[in-house]
Amino acid sequence: MGDESSLSLTELNDRIAILRDNIRQLIEQAAGASGEQSEARIADRISQQNAELERLTNEREARLKK
């Protein structure tokens, strides 16, 4: 996404909370999913959400250290 720097700390925190909730929901979906294709698709989405979460968390930590 790359627009983390334009977000306020509150917006960053909100997006982090949303991503964590998305990941939790995806994990629940994965538990109930059957079939390799749907499992792989959910795993890909979890991976994307985790990558975004890591980026936002790193941005927040960098700001809090300033």
C-alpha positions in Angstrom: 0.0 0.0 0.0 2.8 2.4 0.9 0.5 5.2 2.3 1.2 4.4 6.0 3.2 7.6 6.5 0.1 9.7 5.6 -2.0 8.0 8.3 -2.4 9.4 11.8 -1.4 7.2 14.7 -5.1 6.6 15.4 -5.7 5.6 11.8 -2.7 3.2 12.0 -4.0 1.7 15.2 -7.5 1.3 13.6 -6.1 -0.4 10.5 -3.9 -2.7 12.7 -7.1 -3.7 14.7 -9.0 -4.3 11.5 -6.2 -6.5 10.0 -6.0 -8.5 13.2 -9.7 -9.1 13.1 -9.6 -10.0 9.4 -6.8 -12.5 10.1 -8.8 -14.0 13.0 -11.8 -14.4 10.7 -9.7 -15.9 7.9 -8.2 -18.5 10.3 -11.8 -19.4 11.4 -12.7 -19.8 7.7 -9.7 -21.9 7.1 -10.7 -24.2 9.9 -14.0 -24.8 8.3 -12.8 -24.9 4.7 -12.7 -28.0 2.7 -10.7 -28.5 -0.5 -7.2 -27.6 -1.4 -8.2 -24.6 -3.6 -10.2 -22.8 -0.9 -7.6 -23.6 1.7 -4.8 -22.2 -0.5 -6.9 -19.1 -1.3 -7.5 -18.4 2.4 -3.8 -19.1 3.2 -2.8 -16.5 0.5 -5.2 -13.9 2.0 -3.8 -14.6 5.5 -0.3 -14.1 4.2 -1.3 -10.8 2.6 -3.0 -9.6 5.7 0.0 -10.6 7.8 2.4 -8.7 5.5 0.2 -5.6 5.7 -0.1 -6.0 9.5 3.7 -6.2 9.8 4.2 -3.1 7.7 1.7 -1.1 9.7 3.1 -2.4 13.0 6.6 -1.4 12.0 5.5 2.0 10.9 3.8 2.5 14.3 6.8 1.4 16.2 9.1 3.7 14.2 6.8 6.6 15.0 6.6 5.8 18.7 10.4 5.8 19.0 10.7 9.3 17.6 
